[in-house]
Amino acid sequence: MSLRIPGPTPCPDSVLKAMSKQMINHRGKEFGELMTRATARLQEMFQTKGDVFILTSSGTGGMEASIVNTMSPGDKVLSLSNGVFGDRYATIAERFGADVTRVKFDWGTAVDPDAANKALKADPKIKVVLVTHNETSTGVTNDLKAIASIVRKHDKLLLVDAISSLGCIDLQVDSWGCDVVVTGSQKGWMVPPGLAFVSFSQRAWQAHQAAKMPRFYWDFTLAGNFLQKKQTPWTPAVSIFYALDVALAMMLEEGMQNIFARHARLGQKTRDGMKSLGLKLYAADEKCASNTVTAVNAPNGIDAKRIQEVMRDEHGIVISGGQSTLAGKIFRIGHLGCVSDSDIDDLIRELRLALPKVGYAVPA
């Protein structure tokens, strides 16, 4: 069975093999060397000189950690959302007592930086801005560099969900001025689920000093103290650290610019392939279409879930469906992490064979 979903993504054999190694003392020298090496490599991939924490968590745990370590109940927060995961970020902040102003954009469109500028002008008391770099639910990438420039102009703290972008799409944490950036191991990092990576700027540390939201497992004061000892506060997922060590070495050998170029090429190949089948992309403007996940409208009168079933059961390829109000209306193709041209060629070929089985006539 071939996985072509936005995550978990396929793992290279060498990454999976690494996980079979015996356990080590997570308070010992060997783990300390492993953690130090992984942290330094992640800093390079994040393009930051700031702290990067490796949490035993899903990406959503990293999102929660970013919030509770920088805010207090009642803090005014601006949420810029154009999909399921942007909405989730806002909901987490609200659950912990933040006063969230939600600025929503039509799904399939990108966040408008000018709207962010207007919202920040309208309410100077806003302290924090939340944004998703790559909205996995709709296959849209937001112009984070432009958004970050506006947030910095207003001197606000910027928290970024980069779960399905970092490691695949260029994101310059320091030079763009992103204060907290979150990603997850099961996406472009080619590692099984279970780790989240969070960068934390000096501005974020200043906010942390005043932050009063409740936290225990996610407390970055503890995380920072233990990082200096080359440890984590709590028992880490040692096997996934083994996998991460191998994956990061592979990524740095390929080179960051080569990784970005490969994802751009495969994203375009996927979009061109869908259009060759007579299908329409969900992204309203292809300029903002994601290079890690492509969302495709189901043909009129056809349930996208049926396309998923035929692809899985008869063609051995697993693709994703739509979420929330998009369930049954779109399907999504992941092309991030360990993915090649031949993988996308195979998918397009099999989809061409599968579509007539659900009642869609593929153009010649």
SEVOTI-958310 format. One line per field, with one value per atom (N, C-alpha, C): x negated, y, z; atom name. Coordinates in steps of 0.02 Angstrom, whole numbers. Example, Ala and Ser with C-alpha at 12.3 -4.5 7.8 and 13.67 -1.06 7.14 Angstrom:
BEGIN
x	[-660, -615, -660, -642, -684, -645]
y	[-284, -225, -165, -112, -53, 2]
z	[390, 390, 390, 354, 357, 394]
at	[N, CA, C, N, CA, C]
***
This chain:
BEGIN
x	[-42, 0, -44, -31, -70, -32, -67, -36, -49, 5, -1, 47, 38, 78, 31, 58, 15, -21, -11, -44, 1, -30, -101, -125, -187, -215, -260, -274, -319, -387, -417, -483, -534, -593, -646, -662, -685, -702, -754, -803, -856, -829, -777, -745, -708, -671, -634, -681, -735, -784, -815, -826, -857, -815, -749, -705, -708, -741, -744, -802, -841, -897, -872, -913, -896, -892, -854, -847, -914, -920, -977, -951, -996, -978, -965, -903, -886, -916, -950, -986, -1062, -1081, -1152, -1186, -1251, -1293, -1271, -1254, -1237, -1176, -1124, -1065, -1081, -1123, -1142, -1174, -1217, -1250, -1198, -1151, -1099, -1055, -1036, -992, -1028, -1091, -1130, -1137, -1151, -1159, -1094, -1039, -974, -953, -965, -946, -984, -1049, -1090, -1068, -1052, -1029, -961, -918, -853, -860, -906, -918, -938, -978, -998, -938, -895, -837, -785, -779, -734, -763, -827, -862, -858, -877, -875, -936, -955, -1007, -975, -909, -873, -864, -831, -819, -770, -782, -734, -724, -661, -644, -615, -635, -607, -561, -496, -446, -421, -409, -376, -301, -276, -209, -189, -126, -103, -114, -102, -108, -61, -1, 49, 23, -13, -44, -94, -131, -177, -140, -81, -40, -18, 5, 26, -32, -90, -149, -167, -160, -177, -132, -71, -22, -33, -36, -38, -105, -156, -221, -230, -181, -190, -132, -78, -18, 8, 51, 89, 163, 205, 278, 298, 340, 362, 321, 262, 222, 261, 253, 286, 243, 277, 242, 278, 240, 268, 255, 309, 303, 317, 269, 278, 287, 348, 363, 396, 372, 404, 414, 427, 440, 446, 450, 461, 407, 344, 290, 279, 295, 295, 348, 407, 461, 440, 405, 384, 337, 291, 244, 282, 331, 372, 410, 437, 476, 433, 372, 327, 316, 302, 291, 352, 412, 473, 483, 467, 476, 435, 379, 336, 350, 404, 426, 406, 375, 356, 419, 415, 469, 452, 480, 459, 505, 476, 511, 495, 547, 538, 551, 499, 507, 502, 559, 563, 562, 532, 529, 562, 592, 626, 577, 602, 561, 543, 481, 456, 421, 427, 391, 337, 290, 235, 254, 219, 226, 202, 240, 223, 182, 118, 78, 108, 141, 172, 226, 263, 315, 284, 226, 191, 170, 146, 125, 184, 242, 302, 324, 323, 345, 299, 234, 188, 193, 208, 220, 284, 334, 399, 397, 351, 347, 275, 247, 177, 161, 213, 202, 187, 193, 175, 101, 87, 18, -14, 28, 1, 41, 7, 39, 26, 79, 74, 86, 45, 56, 28, 61, 37, 1, -61, -100, -71, -60, -34, 29, 87, 151, 164, 151, 155, 225, 276, 344, 368, 335, 357, 304, 242, 188, 167, 164, 146, 88, 38, -18, -10, -15, -8, -76, -74, -135, -160, -195, -216, -265, -309, -358, -323, -272, -235, -196, -165, -127, -173, -231, -279, -304, -314, -338, -287, -223, -171, -167, -170, -167, -226, -284, -343, -336, -306, -296, -253, -205, -160, -188, -248, -282, -240, -212, -174, -214, -194, -225, -192, -232, -206, -217, -162, -164, -141, -181, -170, -161, -106, -98, -130, -187, -223, -228, -176, -180, -189, -153, -159, -200, -240, -282, -356, -375, -445, -481, -540, -576, -560, -511, -491, -488, -464, -454, -497, -529, -573, -536, -564, -538, -598, -612, -672, -653, -657, -631, -661, -726, -757, -750, -766, -765, -695, -645, -576, -546, -576, -551, -494, -498, -447, -469, -426, -446, -441, -387, -379, -354, -388, -370, -366, -311, -297, -294, -323, -315, -313, -300, -291, -330, -354, -400, -370, -304, -271, -257, -282, -268, -330, -360, -416, -480, -480, -541, -554, -506, -515, -523, -491, -497, -427, -418, -351, -324, -258, -229, -257, -258, -277, -322, -350, -391, -366, -369, -356, -419, -432, -490, -465, -492, -468, -528, -532, -583, -556, -601, -580, -630, -606, -650, -662, -706, -718, -655, -619, -556, -506, -506, -462, -481, -547, -569, -547, -548, -525, -451, -412, -340, -330, -373, -368, -375, -417, -428, -363, -318, -255, -196, -206, -150, -123, -56, -24, 23, 27, 70, 43, 87, 64, 25, -29, -69, -109, -121, -164, -209, -180, -219, -252, -218, -242, -285, -305, -338, -408, -418, -481, -536, -518, -570, -606, -568, -597, -633, -601, -631, -699, -702, -764, -818, -799, -847, -875, -831, -853, -892, -875, -913, -986, -999, -1068, -1105, -1067, -1097, -1095, -1074, -1069, -1017, -962, -908, -841, -788, -720, -691, -643, -616, -582, -550, -510, -538, -518, -545, -532, -584, -574, -559, -532, -521, -587, -627, -696, -700, -656, -658, -648, -605, -592, -651, -686, -748, -799, -804, -848, -830, -765, -741, -756, -745, -757, -831, -875, -946, -965, -938, -953, -921, -857, -821, -854, -875, -906, -972, -1010, -1072, -1057, -1005, -985, -965, -927, -903, -960, -1006, -1062, -1109, -1113, -1153, -1121, -1054, -1020, -1027, -1027, -1034, -967, -961, -896, -868, -910, -885, -862, -897, -876, -810, -800, -736, -679, -690, -638, -621, -674, -664, -627, -644, -610, -536, -520, -449, -411, -445, -413, -399, -448, -439, -383, -382, -331, -262, -260, -196, -167, -210, -187, -168, -206, -190, -122, -108, -44, 13, 5, 58, 70, 15, 22, 56, 39, 70, 145, 166, 238, 274, 244, 276, 279, 229, 230, 286, 311, 368, 435, 431, 492, 519, 478, 500, 479, 515, 501, 470, 419, 387, 434, 430, 472, 444, 378, 349, 376, 402, 434, 384, 322, 269, 209, 187, 133, 68, 63, 3, -6, 50, 45, 54, 55, 62, 0, 11, -43, -87, -152, -199, -206, -165, -168, -103, -47, 17, 61, 90, 135, 207, 251, 322, 358, 401, 432, 508, 546, 618, 640, 687, 717, 760, 763, 806, 879, 918, 988, 1025, 1062, 1103, 1065, 1001, 961, 935, 946, 922, 847, 808, 736, 717, 759, 744, 742, 784, 785, 719, 692, 627, 573, 575, 527, 531, 593, 603, 575, 590, 566, 490, 462, 389, 356, 384, 356, 366, 429, 446, 426, 425, 411, 345, 316, 254, 197, 210, 157, 126, 163, 138, 187, 162, 205, 198, 254, 257, 304, 302, 343, 407, 456, 518, 519, 576, 586, 604, 593, 608, 665, 701, 755, 806, 821, 871, 849, 786, 760, 762, 786, 790, 834, 807, 842, 838, 812, 811, 742, 690, 623, 585, 530, 481, 413, 368, 303, 246, 195, 136, 76, 43, -18, -79, -122, -185, -240, -251, -302, -344, -405, -450, -483, -478, -510, -466, -471, -429, -471, -457, -497, -451, -481, -443, -404, -435, -401, -340, -343, -285, -225, -238, -184, -161, -207, -188, -141, -159, -117, -48, -45, 20, 64, 36, 76, 101, 57, 77, 134, 129, 180, 245, 240, 300, 337, 300, 331, 371, 347, 383, 441, 434, 485, 546, 536, 592, 651, 640, 697, 739, 708, 744, 794, 787, 835, 882, 878, 924, 900, 834, 805, 769, 785, 752, 689, 632, 568, 557, 537, 523, 468, 472, 420, 355]
y	[-60, 0, 62, 109, 171, 228, 264, 321, 385, 417, 483, 530, 533, 577, 630, 684, 737, 717, 659, 634, 587, 534, 518, 504, 522, 512, 450, 422, 364, 379, 329, 336, 295, 321, 282, 220, 168, 106, 117, 159, 170, 204, 246, 279, 227, 183, 131, 82, 66, 19, 47, 113, 144, 135, 131, 126, 58, 9, -57, -64, -10, -14, -19, -48, -56, 12, 14, 75, 95, 160, 187, 229, 247, 288, 360, 382, 450, 504, 485, 533, 522, 483, 466, 503, 490, 525, 511, 449, 430, 469, 472, 510, 584, 609, 679, 698, 654, 667, 665, 618, 612, 675, 698, 756, 820, 827, 885, 889, 831, 829, 845, 816, 829, 902, 930, 1000, 1047, 1036, 1079, 1074, 1014, 1005, 1038, 1033, 1066, 1142, 1169, 1241, 1261, 1220, 1234, 1232, 1182, 1175, 1230, 1251, 1306, 1374, 1374, 1436, 1485, 1460, 1500, 1487, 1538, 1531, 1526, 1530, 1526, 1454, 1447, 1381, 1341, 1277, 1230, 1173, 1161, 1107, 1048, 989, 927, 897, 897, 874, 805, 761, 698, 713, 721, 749, 746, 755, 769, 843, 863, 934, 977, 951, 990, 1004, 957, 970, 1027, 1031, 1086, 1152, 1151, 1212, 1234, 1187, 1205, 1232, 1201, 1224, 1295, 1311, 1379, 1431, 1412, 1459, 1467, 1411, 1416, 1444, 1444, 1471, 1544, 1575, 1645, 1690, 1661, 1702, 1693, 1740, 1737, 1739, 1712, 1717, 1790, 1804, 1872, 1909, 1883, 1915, 1919, 1974, 1983, 1951, 1910, 1871, 1881, 1887, 1890, 1824, 1792, 1730, 1743, 1724, 1730, 1659, 1642, 1573, 1566, 1516, 1499, 1424, 1391, 1320, 1287, 1222, 1183, 1195, 1196, 1199, 1270, 1320, 1388, 1397, 1367, 1370, 1333, 1277, 1239, 1281, 1317, 1357, 1408, 1440, 1489, 1457, 1397, 1362, 1344, 1322, 1305, 1367, 1423, 1485, 1504, 1496, 1512, 1466, 1402, 1354, 1373, 1406, 1427, 1499, 1528, 1592, 1653, 1645, 1704, 1735, 1800, 1838, 1841, 1797, 1788, 1824, 1866, 1896, 1853, 1824, 1779, 1818, 1823, 1850, 1791, 1775, 1715, 1733, 1689, 1697, 1636, 1647, 1592, 1534, 1474, 1415, 1408, 1392, 1389, 1452, 1505, 1567, 1576, 1620, 1634, 1690, 1691, 1747, 1811, 1864, 1929, 1969, 1982, 2020, 2088, 2120, 2186, 2181, 2126, 2116, 2110, 2079, 2074, 2144, 2184, 2252, 2293, 2286, 2323, 2301, 2235, 2209, 2233, 2235, 2258, 2333, 2370, 2442, 2455, 2413, 2423, 2408, 2364, 2347, 2344, 2400, 2402, 2357, 2335, 2294, 2221, 2201, 2133, 2122, 2065, 2049, 1996, 1950, 1891, 1880, 1857, 1839, 1765, 1728, 1658, 1649, 1610, 1597, 1528, 1496, 1432, 1447, 1424, 1437, 1400, 1335, 1293, 1259, 1279, 1252, 1185, 1132, 1063, 1045, 1074, 1054, 1079, 1130, 1159, 1161, 1142, 1143, 1213, 1258, 1328, 1348, 1382, 1409, 1484, 1509, 1581, 1616, 1680, 1719, 1740, 1694, 1705, 1762, 1769, 1823, 1891, 1900, 1964, 1974, 1920, 1924, 1941, 1908, 1919, 1991, 2019, 2088, 2136, 2124, 2167, 2158, 2097, 2083, 2117, 2113, 2144, 2220, 2249, 2321, 2345, 2303, 2321, 2297, 2267, 2244, 2194, 2145, 2092, 2027, 1979, 1913, 1870, 1835, 1793, 1720, 1682, 1609, 1576, 1528, 1498, 1423, 1398, 1326, 1311, 1279, 1261, 1185, 1151, 1078, 1044, 1068, 1035, 1074, 1121, 1161, 1156, 1163, 1167, 1102, 1110, 1052, 1036, 1072, 1061, 1126, 1178, 1244, 1294, 1340, 1388, 1427, 1427, 1465, 1490, 1554, 1583, 1613, 1572, 1591, 1656, 1662, 1722, 1782, 1776, 1835, 1861, 1817, 1840, 1867, 1849, 1874, 1833, 1767, 1723, 1704, 1716, 1708, 1635, 1602, 1531, 1494, 1441, 1402, 1329, 1297, 1228, 1183, 1124, 1074, 1004, 953, 885, 834, 783, 734, 695, 686, 641, 673, 733, 769, 766, 823, 825, 796, 780, 757, 682, 647, 576, 530, 548, 512, 494, 438, 421, 474, 474, 522, 513, 568, 563, 618, 659, 715, 780, 833, 901, 941, 988, 1032, 1104, 1141, 1210, 1257, 1307, 1359, 1415, 1446, 1495, 1552, 1612, 1670, 1704, 1754, 1793, 1832, 1857, 1892, 1844, 1781, 1732, 1719, 1718, 1708, 1767, 1827, 1885, 1878, 1856, 1845, 1789, 1739, 1681, 1702, 1752, 1774, 1800, 1827, 1854, 1808, 1753, 1709, 1673, 1672, 1643, 1585, 1566, 1509, 1446, 1401, 1341, 1295, 1268, 1221, 1178, 1117, 1073, 1034, 988, 948, 993, 1049, 1092, 1150, 1151, 1210, 1218, 1273, 1284, 1309, 1332, 1345, 1279, 1227, 1161, 1136, 1143, 1119, 1153, 1218, 1254, 1232, 1222, 1199, 1130, 1086, 1018, 1016, 1062, 1065, 1081, 1123, 1138, 1077, 1029, 967, 912, 931, 884, 830, 851, 805, 838, 798, 823, 818, 860, 856, 789, 763, 702, 648, 586, 531, 542, 544, 556, 491, 497, 440, 422, 382, 369, 340, 293, 261, 312, 361, 411, 459, 471, 509, 474, 407, 370, 383, 379, 390, 461, 510, 580, 591, 560, 568, 549, 493, 469, 514, 533, 574, 642, 674, 740, 736, 682, 674, 668, 631, 625, 692, 730, 794, 844, 846, 892, 871, 806, 783, 804, 800, 823, 899, 935, 1007, 1042, 1094, 1127, 1155, 1189, 1218, 1165, 1108, 1053, 1023, 1020, 995, 1042, 1106, 1155, 1149, 1142, 1137, 1072, 1018, 954, 958, 988, 994, 1041, 1094, 1138, 1101, 1061, 1023, 972, 936, 884, 914, 972, 1006, 1025, 1053, 1073, 1012, 959, 897, 870, 872, 848, 891, 956, 1001, 993, 988, 979, 912, 862, 796, 798, 833, 838, 874, 927, 965, 923, 880, 838, 787, 773, 727, 765, 829, 869, 889, 883, 899, 971, 1000, 1069, 1070, 1111, 1120, 1157, 1142, 1178, 1248, 1256, 1323, 1371, 1427, 1475, 1505, 1513, 1542, 1495, 1469, 1420, 1450, 1517, 1548, 1532, 1519, 1503, 1428, 1387, 1315, 1286, 1240, 1212, 1166, 1165, 1117, 1054, 1048, 987, 946, 979, 944, 979, 939, 966, 945, 994, 981, 987, 937, 932, 927, 966, 960, 894, 860, 801, 822, 782, 799, 805, 846, 856, 790, 783, 724, 663, 670, 613, 627, 579, 585, 570, 617, 607, 546, 528, 468, 405, 405, 348, 343, 400, 401, 373, 394, 368, 292, 266, 194, 155, 177, 141, 145, 202, 208, 162, 157, 115, 41, 22, -49, -82, -43, -73, -51, 2, 27, 34, 18, 16, 83, 137, 203, 237, 261, 295, 370, 403, 476, 500, 564, 592, 623, 628, 661, 732, 765, 831, 828, 883, 887, 937, 926, 971, 978, 1038, 1049, 1025, 1008, 985, 909, 874, 801, 780, 736, 711, 757, 818, 867, 874, 859, 862, 800, 786, 738, 773, 748, 781, 731, 755, 714, 744, 703, 726, 711, 761, 751, 787, 764, 793, 739, 756, 709, 662, 598, 547, 532, 574, 568, 586, 551, 560, 571, 587, 596, 533, 475, 413, 400, 422, 415, 454, 515, 556, 530, 507, 477, 417, 375, 316, 338, 388, 411, 436, 477, 505, 449, 401, 345, 305, 290, 249, 288, 353, 394, 397, 399, 398, 334, 279, 215, 211, 243, 238, 281, 339, 386, 360, 325, 298, 249, 217, 169, 202, 268, 304, 347, 338, 373, 436, 447, 508, 491, 525, 514, 556, 523, 559, 584, 647, 672, 632, 625, 588, 627]
z	[0, 0, 0, -44, -50, -17, 28, 64, 25, 4, -27, 9, 75, 118, 147, 176, 202, 267, 292, 352, 390, 419, 417, 346, 332, 267, 267, 209, 206, 235, 267, 297, 258, 245, 213, 255, 221, 256, 310, 297, 346, 409, 401, 458, 500, 467, 503, 537, 504, 533, 596, 596, 655, 717, 708, 766, 801, 769, 799, 849, 857, 904, 976, 1018, 1089, 1124, 1178, 1217, 1250, 1265, 1301, 1359, 1403, 1461, 1436, 1445, 1421, 1466, 1519, 1560, 1553, 1504, 1497, 1440, 1433, 1385, 1313, 1298, 1229, 1205, 1247, 1226, 1222, 1267, 1265, 1199, 1174, 1109, 1052, 1056, 1006, 1004, 1063, 1067, 1045, 1064, 1044, 968, 938, 865, 830, 853, 822, 830, 888, 900, 855, 847, 805, 732, 710, 641, 629, 679, 672, 670, 709, 705, 635, 603, 534, 487, 496, 453, 466, 529, 546, 525, 509, 492, 551, 609, 670, 713, 751, 802, 871, 873, 937, 960, 1017, 1045, 1002, 997, 967, 1016, 1034, 1080, 1041, 1061, 1033, 1086, 1072, 1119, 1097, 1145, 1130, 1128, 1067, 1058, 985, 972, 904, 890, 828, 811, 850, 864, 903, 973, 1002, 1066, 1063, 1008, 998, 992, 959, 954, 1023, 1063, 1131, 1171, 1164, 1200, 1181, 1117, 1094, 1126, 1139, 1168, 1243, 1279, 1353, 1378, 1336, 1357, 1341, 1307, 1287, 1307, 1335, 1347, 1418, 1436, 1499, 1483, 1526, 1515, 1508, 1459, 1446, 1394, 1376, 1325, 1259, 1225, 1160, 1105, 1065, 1014, 948, 894, 826, 791, 769, 731, 658, 615, 543, 516, 496, 479, 411, 374, 310, 303, 360, 357, 425, 426, 487, 538, 517, 565, 591, 551, 576, 630, 618, 667, 731, 723, 782, 826, 795, 833, 876, 847, 884, 941, 928, 979, 1039, 1027, 1082, 1126, 1094, 1132, 1173, 1143, 1180, 1239, 1231, 1286, 1348, 1336, 1392, 1415, 1388, 1415, 1376, 1318, 1278, 1247, 1236, 1203, 1129, 1090, 1020, 972, 930, 873, 812, 783, 726, 661, 621, 553, 506, 474, 432, 358, 320, 248, 216, 158, 124, 115, 129, 120, 46, 33, -35, -56, -15, -28, 25, 12, 58, 106, 163, 210, 176, 182, 153, 204, 191, 239, 255, 206, 219, 272, 272, 322, 392, 395, 459, 483, 436, 452, 479, 447, 469, 538, 550, 614, 671, 657, 709, 721, 669, 678, 718, 706, 739, 813, 834, 905, 927, 950, 971, 1032, 1067, 1127, 1110, 1048, 1028, 1043, 1074, 1092, 1047, 1023, 988, 924, 872, 809, 795, 777, 760, 685, 652, 581, 563, 515, 488, 423, 418, 357, 297, 306, 252, 277, 250, 274, 241, 279, 253, 230, 262, 247, 178, 151, 88, 34, 52, 2, -17, 32, 19, 63, 34, 72, 78, 139, 152, 144, 128, 119, 188, 220, 289, 294, 246, 248, 251, 210, 209, 274, 298, 361, 419, 421, 475, 475, 416, 411, 442, 430, 458, 534, 557, 629, 665, 634, 664, 665, 613, 610, 668, 687, 743, 810, 809, 870, 910, 874, 906, 902, 943, 944, 890, 851, 796, 811, 814, 824, 760, 736, 671, 675, 648, 636, 568, 570, 508, 503, 528, 534, 467, 415, 350, 300, 325, 279, 295, 359, 376, 358, 328, 303, 231, 202, 132, 93, 126, 96, 136, 101, 134, 188, 248, 304, 344, 339, 370, 437, 489, 554, 579, 579, 607, 562, 499, 455, 442, 446, 438, 502, 559, 623, 652, 645, 674, 745, 794, 863, 887, 870, 888, 826, 808, 748, 768, 748, 767, 706, 710, 658, 690, 649, 675, 635, 669, 639, 581, 580, 532, 465, 454, 392, 346, 332, 286, 314, 378, 410, 400, 370, 352, 412, 466, 530, 554, 589, 615, 662, 674, 720, 790, 828, 898, 924, 878, 900, 870, 909, 884, 896, 850, 855, 859, 908, 919, 926, 883, 892, 935, 974, 1024, 1024, 1004, 998, 1065, 1064, 1125, 1144, 1094, 1108, 1140, 1118, 1148, 1221, 1235, 1304, 1348, 1321, 1359, 1375, 1326, 1338, 1389, 1385, 1430, 1504, 1516, 1585, 1618, 1577, 1604, 1593, 1556, 1538, 1599, 1605, 1665, 1647, 1585, 1569, 1603, 1626, 1661, 1614, 1640, 1601, 1650, 1630, 1669, 1622, 1584, 1536, 1484, 1466, 1413, 1437, 1500, 1528, 1497, 1460, 1426, 1472, 1532, 1581, 1597, 1610, 1621, 1559, 1501, 1439, 1427, 1439, 1430, 1478, 1541, 1591, 1574, 1551, 1535, 1469, 1423, 1360, 1374, 1425, 1442, 1468, 1496, 1520, 1467, 1405, 1349, 1364, 1394, 1412, 1398, 1404, 1403, 1474, 1493, 1561, 1575, 1524, 1532, 1485, 1496, 1457, 1382, 1341, 1270, 1233, 1172, 1128, 1096, 1131, 1111, 1040, 1024, 958, 902, 915, 862, 858, 913, 909, 864, 870, 826, 752, 739, 670, 647, 691, 674, 657, 694, 683, 612, 589, 521, 469, 481, 432, 423, 478, 473, 434, 445, 408, 333, 315, 245, 215, 253, 228, 218, 264, 258, 201, 189, 132, 66, 62, 2, -6, 49, 47, 49, 89, 99, 34, -5, -67, -116, -117, -160, -137, -71, -44, -64, -57, -76, -150, -191, -263, -282, -247, -261, -245, -189, -171, -218, -241, -289, -355, -376, -439, -433, -377, -368, -357, -324, -317, -384, -426, -493, -535, -530, -566, -545, -481, -456, -482, -478, -502, -577, -614, -687, -702, -662, -672, -660, -607, -593, -649, -674, -729, -793, -804, -863, -860, -800, -791, -794, -806, -810, -742, -690, -622, -605, -557, -537, -467, -460, -395, -349, -284, -236, -223, -226, -216, -268, -244, -289, -338, -316, -357, -353, -410, -408, -381, -380, -352, -278, -243, -172, -158, -211, -202, -169, -123, -83, -123, -105, -134, -92, -39, 1, -1, -15, -19, -70, -114, -165, -150, -145, -134, -201, -216, -281, -272, -310, -308, -339, -306, -336, -396, -449, -505, -482, -517, -500, -494, -439, -429, -404, -390, -366, -296, -252, -183, -181, -155, -152, -111, -63, -23, -66, -118, -163, -203, -222, -257, -210, -147, -99, -93, -89, -80, -139, -200, -259, -264, -250, -253, -201, -142, -90, -104, -119, -123, -188, -242, -307, -338, -312, -341, -291, -228, -178, -160, -169, -152, -105, -49, 1, -7, -22, -25, 30, 45, 99, 72, 117, 100, 126, 117, 145, 218, 253, 325, 336, 390, 410, 353, 331, 280, 211, 203, 139, 132, 183, 180, 121, 79, 20, -40, -29, -83, -117, -80, -107, -87, -122, -98, -99, -57, -49, -60, -93, -109, -74, -34, -1, -44, -51, -88, -50, 11, 54, 87, 102, 134, 85, 99, 58, -3, -54, -113, -175, -230, -291, -351, -407, -469, -487, -479, -497, -453, -390, -346, -373, -396, -423, -490, -531, -595, -584, -536, -520, -498, -455, -430, -486, -530, -585, -631, -644, -687, -656, -592, -559, -551, -539, -533, -600, -654, -721, -731, -703, -709, -661, -602, -550, -563, -590, -597, -638, -694, -731, -690, -640, -599, -552, -542, -499, -542, -608, -652, -684, -682, -712, -776, -829, -893, -897, -897, -900, -971, -980, -1048, -1081, -1146, -1183, -1178]
at	[N, CA, C, N, CA, C, N, CA, C, N, CA, C, N, CA, C, N, CA, C, N, CA, C, N, CA, C, N, CA, C, N, CA, C, N, CA, C, N, CA, C, N, CA, C, N, CA, C, N, CA, C, N, CA, C, N, CA, C, N, CA, C, N, CA, C, N, CA, C, N, CA, C, N, CA, C, N, CA, C, N, CA, C, N, CA, C, N, CA, C, N, CA, C, N, CA, C, N, CA, C, N, CA, C, N, CA, C, N, CA, C, N, CA, C, N, CA, C, N, CA, C, N, CA, C, N, CA, C, N, CA, C, N, CA, C, N, CA, C, N, CA, C, N, CA, C, N, CA, C, N, CA, C, N, CA, C, N, CA, C, N, CA, C, N, CA, C, N, CA, C, N, CA, C, N, CA, C, N, CA, C, N, CA, C, N, CA, C, N, CA, C, N, CA, C, N, CA, C, N, CA, C, N, CA, C, N, CA, C, N, CA, C, N, CA, C, N, CA, C, N, CA, C, N, CA, C, N, CA, C, N, CA, C, N, CA, C, N, CA, C, N, CA, C, N, CA, C, N, CA, C, N, CA, C, N, CA, C, N, CA, C, N, CA, C, N, CA, C, N, CA, C, N, CA, C, N, CA, C, N, CA, C, N, CA, C, N, CA, C, N, CA, C, N, CA, C, N, CA, C, N, CA, C, N, CA, C, N, CA, C, N, CA, C, N, CA, C, N, CA, C, N, CA, C, N, CA, C, N, CA, C, N, CA, C, N, CA, C, N, CA, C, N, CA, C, N, CA, C, N, CA, C, N, CA, C, N, CA, C, N, CA, C, N, CA, C, N, CA, C, N, CA, C, N, CA, C, N, CA, C, N, CA, C, N, CA, C, N, CA, C, N, CA, C, N, CA, C, N, CA, C, N, CA, C, N, CA, C, N, CA, C, N, CA, C, N, CA, C, N, CA, C, N, CA, C, N, CA, C, N, CA, C, N, CA, C, N, CA, C, N, CA, C, N, CA, C, N, CA, C, N, CA, C, N, CA, C, N, CA, C, N, CA, C, N, CA, C, N, CA, C, N, CA, C, N, CA, C, N, CA, C, N, CA, C, N, CA, C, N, CA, C, N, CA, C, N, CA, C, N, CA, C, N, CA, C, N, CA, C, N, CA, C, N, CA, C, N, CA, C, N, CA, C, N, CA, C, N, CA, C, N, CA, C, N, CA, C, N, CA, C, N, CA, C, N, CA, C, N, CA, C, N, CA, C, N, CA, C, N, CA, C, N, CA, C, N, CA, C, N, CA, C, N, CA, C, N, CA, C, N, CA, C, N, CA, C, N, CA, C, N, CA, C, N, CA, C, N, CA, C, N, CA, C, N, CA, C, N, CA, C, N, CA, C, N, CA, C, N, CA, C, N, CA, C, N, CA, C, N, CA, C, N, CA, C, N, CA, C, N, CA, C, N, CA, C, N, CA, C, N, CA, C, N, CA, C, N, CA, C, N, CA, C, N, CA, C, N, CA, C, N, CA, C, N, CA, C, N, CA, C, N, CA, C, N, CA, C, N, CA, C, N, CA, C, N, CA, C, N, CA, C, N, CA, C, N, CA, C, N, CA, C, N, CA, C, N, CA, C, N, CA, C, N, CA, C, N, CA, C, N, CA, C, N, CA, C, N, CA, C, N, CA, C, N, CA, C, N, CA, C, N, CA, C, N, CA, C, N, CA, C, N, CA, C, N, CA, C, N, CA, C, N, CA, C, N, CA, C, N, CA, C, N, CA, C, N, CA, C, N, CA, C, N, CA, C, N, CA, C, N, CA, C, N, CA, C, N, CA, C, N, CA, C, N, CA, C, N, CA, C, N, CA, C, N, CA, C, N, CA, C, N, CA, C, N, CA, C, N, CA, C, N, CA, C, N, CA, C, N, CA, C, N, CA, C, N, CA, C, N, CA, C, N, CA, C, N, CA, C, N, CA, C, N, CA, C, N, CA, C, N, CA, C, N, CA, C, N, CA, C, N, CA, C, N, CA, C, N, CA, C, N, CA, C, N, CA, C, N, CA, C, N, CA, C, N, CA, C, N, CA, C, N, CA, C, N, CA, C, N, CA, C, N, CA, C, N, CA, C, N, CA, C, N, CA, C, N, CA, C, N, CA, C, N, CA, C, N, CA, C, N, CA, C, N, CA, C, N, CA, C, N, CA, C, N, CA, C, N, CA, C, N, CA, C, N, CA, C, N, CA, C, N, CA, C, N, CA, C, N, CA, C, N, CA, C, N, CA, C, N, CA, C, N, CA, C, N, CA, C, N, CA, C, N, CA, C, N, CA, C, N, CA, C, N, CA, C, N, CA, C, N, CA, C, N, CA, C, N, CA, C, N, CA, C, N, CA, C, N, CA, C, N, CA, C, N, CA, C, N, CA, C, N, CA, C, N, CA, C, N, CA, C, N, CA, C, N, CA, C, N, CA, C, N, CA, C, N, CA, C, N, CA, C, N, CA, C, N, CA, C, N, CA, C, N, CA, C, N, CA, C, N, CA, C, N, CA, C, N, CA, C, N, CA, C, N, CA, C, N, CA, C, N, CA, C, N, CA, C, N, CA, C, N, CA, C, N, CA, C, N, CA, C, N, CA, C, N, CA, C, N, CA, C, N, CA, C, N, CA, C, N, CA, C, N, CA, C, N, CA, C, N, CA, C, N, CA, C, N, CA, C, N, CA, C, N, CA, C, N, CA, C, N, CA, C, N, CA, C, N, CA, C, N, CA, C, N, CA, C, N, CA, C, N, CA, C, N, CA, C, N, CA, C, N, CA, C, N, CA, C, N, CA, C, N, CA, C, N, CA, C, N, CA, C, N, CA, C, N, CA, C]
***
